[in-house]
Amino acid sequence: MNNPDCIFCKIAKGQIPSTKVYEDANFVAFLDIMPANKGHILIIPKKHYITLDHMPPDLTRGLMDVELKMAKAMVNALRPDGYNCLQNNHIAAGQLVPHAHVHIIPRYNGDKVTIDWGHESYEGTEIEELAKKIIDKYNEENKK
């Protein structure tokens, strides 16, 4: 279940060097070589999944466990003023490498990192209609 052309699969297999900060049977965490801030960590599953929703539930829970461990370690080691945990899915959401991964970015007051989006507003009953679509689809998919 690996993609021979995927840079993250190559890192997971040790074919491309990385500065690992954590590894277990399912995941590798390493420092990003083009960090938003120094200490920026990437966490990847060793198996190739393009996005979070392609991963099996037990593996997504494992990813969150590793994310928590690495966030705590990074905070204790670097003492940032804050941190971001980001997980992008598909190009439209900012995913640059098509292999599921999480970013943990240390943040410092006055740093140059920007994570910004505009804000939209709902009109009329639009919020309730969208909520109903999501609830209905969730219920449909979880009747199994």
C-alpha positions in Angstrom: 0.0 0.0 0.0 2.8 2.4 -0.8 3.2 4.7 -3.8 6.7 4.3 -5.3 6.5 7.9 -6.6 5.4 9.5 -3.3 8.1 11.5 -1.4 6.5 10.7 2.0 6.4 6.9 1.2 10.1 7.2 0.4 10.8 8.9 3.7 8.8 6.3 5.5 10.8 3.5 3.9 14.1 5.3 4.6 14.9 5.8 0.9 15.1 9.6 1.5 16.8 10.9 4.6 14.8 12.8 7.2 15.4 14.1 10.7 13.1 11.8 12.6 11.7 12.8 16.0 9.4 9.8 16.4 8.7 6.4 14.8 6.6 3.4 15.5 5.0 0.6 13.5 2.5 2.9 11.8 3.9 6.4 11.8 7.0 8.6 11.3 7.3 12.1 12.6 10.2 14.3 11.2 11.2 17.9 11.0 10.0 19.7 7.9 12.9 20.8 5.7 11.0 23.9 4.6 9.5 24.8 8.0 7.0 27.6 8.6 9.0 28.0 11.8 12.0 26.1 13.1 10.8 22.9 14.8 7.9 22.4 12.4 7.0 18.7 12.6 5.3 16.5 10.0 3.6 13.2 11.0 2.8 10.7 8.3 1.4 7.2 8.2 3.9 4.7 6.9 1.2 3.3 4.5 0.1 5.5 1.6 -3.3 7.2 2.1 -4.0 10.3 0.1 -6.2 12.0 2.6 -7.5 11.6 6.2 -10.8 10.1 5.1 -9.0 7.3 3.2 -7.4 6.1 6.4 -9.0 3.4 8.5 -10.5 4.7 11.8 -8.0 2.9 14.0 -5.2 4.5 12.1 -6.7 8.0 12.3 -7.0 7.6 16.1 -3.3 6.5 16.1 -2.4 9.6 14.1 -4.1 11.8 16.7 -2.3 10.0 19.5 1.1 10.7 17.8 0.0 14.3 17.1 -0.6 14.8 20.9 2.7 13.2 21.9 4.6 15.3 19.4 2.8 18.5 20.3 3.6 18.0 24.0 7.3 17.2 23.2 7.7 20.1 20.9 6.1 22.5 23.4 8.3 21.2 26.2 11.4 21.3 24.1 11.0 24.7 22.3 8.7 26.6 24.6 6.8 28.4 21.8 4.1 31.0 22.6 1.6 28.7 20.9 1.3 26.1 18.1 -0.8 25.1 15.2 -1.9 21.6 14.3 -3.0 21.4 10.7 -4.2 18.7 8.4 -5.0 19.6 4.8 -6.9 17.4 2.4 -6.6 17.8 -1.4 -5.0 20.7 -3.3 -8.0 23.1 -2.8 -7.3 22.8 1.0 -3.6 23.4 0.7 -2.3 19.8 0.6 0.9 19.9 -1.4 2.0 16.3 -1.0 -0.8 13.8 -1.8 -0.1 11.6 1.3 -2.0 12.1 4.5 0.0 14.1 7.0 -0.3 16.5 10.0 1.7 19.6 10.6 2.6 20.8 14.1 4.0 24.3 13.8 5.5 26.1 16.8 4.3 29.7 17.0 5.9 32.8 18.5 4.5 36.2 19.2 5.4 38.4 16.2 6.5 35.5 13.9 5.8 35.8 10.2 3.6 32.7 9.8 0.2 33.5 8.5 -2.8 31.2 8.6 -5.7 33.4 7.5 -9.0 32.9 5.9 -11.9 35.2 5.2 -15.3 34.7 6.9 -18.6 34.1 5.2 -22.1 34.4 6.6 -25.2 32.3 6.2 -28.4 33.6 4.8 -31.9 32.6 6.0 -32.1 28.9 6.8 -28.9 28.0 4.9 -27.1 26.9 8.1 -29.9 24.6 9.1 -30.1 23.1 5.6 -26.4 22.4 5.5 -26.4 20.9 8.9 -29.3 18.6 7.8 -27.3 17.5 4.7 -24.3 16.6 6.9 -26.4 14.8 9.6 -28.3 12.8 6.9 -25.2 11.7 5.2 -23.5 10.8 8.5 -26.6 8.7 9.5 -26.7 7.1 6.1 -23.0 6.1 6.2 -23.2 4.9 9.8 -26.2 2.5 9.6 -23.8 -0.4 8.9 
